């Protein structure tokens, strides 16, 4: 499947769109930062850790340490999904492709903020 996606990317010539490449690269870097923030702060433990904090009721979700990595995994899934959808729309509508790439950066920034807030509680 990945081979088909790469072949389609070569056909639509998306690799020459500098704005798109910068935005996708920025999204990947931010997603990597989310992984690193969590990997450096959260250590394997048999004890549950807080995963969600609500300003009204405090900590409202506690679970095992590895479940905190759902946040960056979800971000990576969205990166991949937006890239595939961008390939489908690139020839017809470049604006949608750029909009998806910008939304990807915004989503990754929100996930980074959520990760930073989550590790503040640990």
N, C-alpha and C positions, 0 to 999 in steps of 0.2 A: 504494500500500500504506500509506503514512504517513497518507493521508487517511482510510482505513478505521480505522486505529488511533485517530486523533483522534476520529472519529465514535463509536467504541465507548467511548472514555474519557468522552465527553459523556453517553452513555446510562447508564453505570454510576455516574455521579456520584462518581467517585474524587477529584475536585478539592476536595471538602469535607472530606476526611480529613486533618486537620492533621499527625498523626503520620507518615502516609505521605509527605506532601509535604515535611516536614522531612527525613526520612530519604533520600528521593530527591534532594533538593537538596544534602544533605551529601555523598552519593555523587558527584554531578556536580561539586561543588567539589573534592573530593579527586582525582577523575579529572583535572580541570583542573590541579591542583597537580602531578600526575605528569607531565603534558605539559610544564608549565613547568620543572620540575626538569630534565628531559632536554633540553628545547630551549635552556635557558640554559647548560648545561654541555657538551653534545655539539655540536661544530662539524663541518660537512662536511669530510671528509678522504679522501685516497686510501689512507691507511694503515688497517689493521684495528684495532679497539679491543676490549678485553676485555668480553665480555657476560655471563659467569658466573664466579663465584668460589666455590670449594669449600674449606672450612677444612682438609680433609685433603690436597688436592693443589694448592691454589692456583688460578690461572686455568686453567679447562678449556674455555672456549668463546671464541673470537676470531672476529669477523666485521666486516663493513662497518658504518659508523656508523649508517646509517638503519635497520638491523635492530634497534636498541635501542628503536625506537618501536613495536615489536610489543607491548610491555608495556602502554602506555596504550591502544593500539588494542583489545587484548583486553579491557581493563577497560571501555572504552566499549561494546564488543559485549555484554558481560555486563550492563551497565546497561540497554541497550536490550532485551535478551532478558528480563531480570527484570521490566522494566516491562510488556512485552507479556503475560507469564505472569500478572503481578499483575492486569492488566485482565481476564483470563479467569477468575480465581478470586475477584475482589473481591465479587461479589454472593453467592456461596455461602459463602465462608470468608475473613473479613477477617484472621484470625490468620495464615493462609498468606501473605497479601499483606504483612503487617507483617514476618513472618519473612524473606521474600524481600528486603524493603527493608533490614532489619538486616544480613542476610548480604551484601548489596551493599556496605554501608558497610565491613564487615570485610574483604571482598575488596579494595576500593579501598585501604584502609589497608595491607594486605599488599603490594599492588603498589607503593604509595608507598615502603614500606620497602625493597622489592627494588630500586627505582630509585635510592634514596639510596645503598644499598650498592654498586650497580653503578657509580655515578659516583665513588665513593670510590677505585676502582681505576684511574681514568683519570688 
